[in-house]
């Protein structure tokens, strides 16, 4: 289900396929749909961030209802991971940004922990940041983006390491963040790296990350 939904998101980001709506991509009556929305995070609404996208095309209310159900069913737990808290917050932010007329009564996101952004060594930081790639969308998570700007070189090291290890999910997620950060070292060769990752992987979530880097930040084309 998640892979199929990611394929639809990738198509929409390319400007292909039918007009995108979350509630048409995932069935509202399917008991697994809330979990899928929670896993996809802000990317469940990423096509709405495209310039010229027609919006929810009449499905905004249904889309917002699906997001609310996912947020209510799968909140971060006390003592849970920082990644879970940040992704939860990102989904709330995406709903408010891209479904503004339908996003009332969303749960308030908890304040996620941020000590790890400065303290984690670069391999562990890279792993966590790649898991938060869905937040690398225009206007989302500005505070997280500002904090990551100071560690762009560490993320670049993580990107190279992930490519060498053929970890396409991690390399695509890091590449997407590096596409957003103006501090990314120009010697990294990010554009070629992203194209290589896209060529080597047939994973639909990898495709979403690479295409998002291309469409929103102009990298990897």
ABEGO torsion letter per residue (X at the ends): XAAAAAAAAAAAAAGBEBBBBAAAABBAABAAAAAAAAAAEAAAAAAAABBGBAEAGGAAAAAAAAAAAAAAABBBBBGBBAAAAAAAAAAAAAAAAABAAAABGBBBBBBBBAAAAAABBAAAAAAAAAAAAAABBBGBGAAAAAAAAAAAAAAAAAAAAAAAAGBAAAAAAAAAAAAABAABBAAAGAAAAAAAAAAABABAAAAAAAAAAAAAAGBGX
